[in-house]
């Protein structure tokens, strides 16, 4: 429970001047240094990179780190996958020259044109091809150029990849396939370069859906996805490709799928997100804790959207009694709805306030109105405030 | 077997069936490829399994969803699969197997195996986007795949005149830069020769081949279909009588003194007996264990599914009169 004093001091304090999108990283609002560039969550020192218990095992053997942005970390993960697995291949539209986001730079030169290659421009073909390779035991790492263009492959992913093991009684499986796709807002992507379609895939038993928030996470989660024995859809927040930079361990490491990560411990309200939204939530928490002295928010990065880590989230909400969920995708039937209803089932007696969902509006993703569409720092702050003041 | 299982469906003993009537000559494709070649079928390719040694027992257990079904009772009848016979499990969505066959062929090529994939589909499925995707990918990426189209004139009720305006499916192969041939699909030797040559091209030259076999679907589309609603019964009877692949092969064998009425009668009797024996045994078997409702969704059962499994177990205990589990095998 929050103390009375916290609730009373809660107010929307002097909001400042200019407010710009997080991709530009402008320090502007209420003195909060917004944006990825200022995030305290990124590991900027080598010793920080290895501090996480999930990576503790690395420090003994491969403690070396290298400064990488997110696309470089993705590239590094694929390079390791291609090195350690002779059957692994990387393909998609324009991956051969390095990819439109540079994620496959240098791979064709290093591993040969047979293992890193362009396909014709056909998403259903790319997904079907990956399924075919994986069905005979190979490792297929396929790229869909933008998550917005994954829908032509929806049938292959939902009816084929997801059901391959189940329908054959485990005679066959496509565990060796991973589909990577750049996702989410980028400041000016309009309808078809901004979407977050994870909710569609979260409804598909048999698939795993993963999204990283940072270079270390991208490398560890992508390697785990490639090696996981189930088909994985891996969404990479494209606004982080260059913006998120941290010291990434150079060794071969994996981060667990299906496990959320508590980024900041807190006692009064659980704040949950994934992908680039984490940085908006980090800022919203900074604002909330400053505006409501004594308030303590717990920040959770879901990381895996399917299957998702019910246990970590439920445990957190049982402690805090309040939950704010934020994602860029539209609200209705979004991932937030699933989390909210599950938490309600498990934490009914612990909840002190209605679960807050801060999402994209139920509209197509708009170009000129992006700032007003986004579940921004202010909207997330407002939701934290509502949860706390209820 | 088609005859008996078709009748079994009519009697409500299995839920669904699809026959191969009129398309039996496709059996020759099985003889023209090698056991290491991976087969991706549509659903009317049981001949491939029969040729490779899948037993009548194995088929019947799949159709009856018994505890011996490799698919653990999860898919509709005739959705066969066999790992040991390199026959990928059939799925209902049409055309999806076409780009998959290209991908699997690419993997075979990379691993240096002298093998190809053989991908079957009907002329209706060739209208799906996956047909375009699969053939174009196979051509551009040099995949050793034999694309085998069974053009039997109908996709359920839709005649091929409403399916395409061009010169069948074969004419499209050239547009993709694929070596293509059209064969008499009721002539086992034509089907055999074309497939054998296609395999050589695929495996030696690492490129796809398209074969269009012209035939006629004599049976109904499936047990859920009455084809007399959309086509003349007389036309079907004529096709069955005057251009029947089995009759044609039989005449050939009789001319060579390799077959006669006596052999025919005794073979029919043996197969009938074998099918009926399998049939009777399958009807007595239990369904797969109920745990298999939840296994194999993933390699390991995730926590949310475990919880749902426990919930079902509770419901079964609480409402035994509603949830009878007698006909299911214990785990």
Interface residues (C-beta under 8 A of the other chain):
Chain A: X87 X89 X114 X115 X117 X119 X120 X122 X124 X125 X127 X128 X129 X130 X131 X132 X133 X134 X135 X136 X137 X138 X140 X152 X155 X156 X159 X160 X163 X164 X165 X166 X167 X168 X169 X170 X171 X172 X173 X175 X205 X206 X208 X229 X230 X258 X307 X310 X311
Chain B: X38 X40 X69 X70 X71 X72 X74 X75 X79 X81 X82 X83 X88 X89 X91 X93 X96 X98 X99 X100 X101 X102 X103 X104 X105 X106 X107 X108 X110 X111 X117 X129 X130 X132 X133 X134 X136 X137 X140 X141 X292 X295 X296 X297 X298 X299 X302 X303 X304 X305
